[in-house]
Amino acid sequence: MWTENDGCLVREVKTKDFVSAFAIVQSLIAPSEAAGHHPDIAFGWGYVRITLTTHDQGRVVTQRDRALAAVLDAVLG
């Protein structure tokens, strides 16, 4: 699931194609907005990479990141 590396939590999800990856990205927007905490998201054909860090704390993993990771896990299933 999530790995912690260089002050970030990272999760990568494999998808069957670009459209599926885009749909996953769309599903992450509302919960991120509701939390007021926004991940960096990279996606393309076959993958979505979500990176969480708290920039205003000096690019470290905080409780806000862990809380949003749990919410996003629920969305991703």
N, C-alpha and C positions, 0 to 999 in steps of 0.2 A: 504494500500500500504506500504510505508516505515514508520518505527517507529524509533525514536531516543532513544537510551538507552545506558548508560555507555560509552559515547564518540563514538558511532557508529550509522550508519544508517543500518537498517536491513529490508530485505524484504523476505518473504517466499512465494513460489509458490507451489501449490499443483499440482501433476501430476497423470496420471492414472497408471503409472508403472515406472520401472527403466529406460527403454529405452527412454521414453519421458523425464525423468529428465535429462538424459545424453545429449539428443538433445538440451535441453534448455541451459545447461552448455556450450556446443559447440557454441551456438549462441551468447554467451556473450564474447567470447574470442577476436574476431576481434575488436569490439568497445572499449573494455578495453585496448587492445594494442594500438589502434589509439589514445586514450586519454592519454596513458602513465601512467595510474593509474589502479591498479589491485585490484579487490575485493577478499576477502576470500570467497570461495564457498564451501558449504557442500551439498552433495546430496545423495539420496538413493531412495529406492522404495517409490514413491509417493510424493517426495518433493525435492525442491531446496531452500537452504537458502543462501542469498547473504548478505555479511557484508562489509560495506564501512567505512573506517576510514583513517585518514592521520597519519601514524605511525611516520614519521619524524617531525611532529608537536606536538608529545606527545600524540598520540592516541586521537585525537579530530575530530569532524566533521568540515570540511572546505568547501569552495566554490567548490573545486575540487571534493569532494564527492557528493555534491548536483548536480553538472553538470553531473557527470557520472551517478548518479541515474536517472536523466531525460533521458539520452541517453538509459540507460538500460530499462527504462519504455517503450520507443518507440519500442525497440526490443521485449519486452515481450508482448506488446499489451494491 
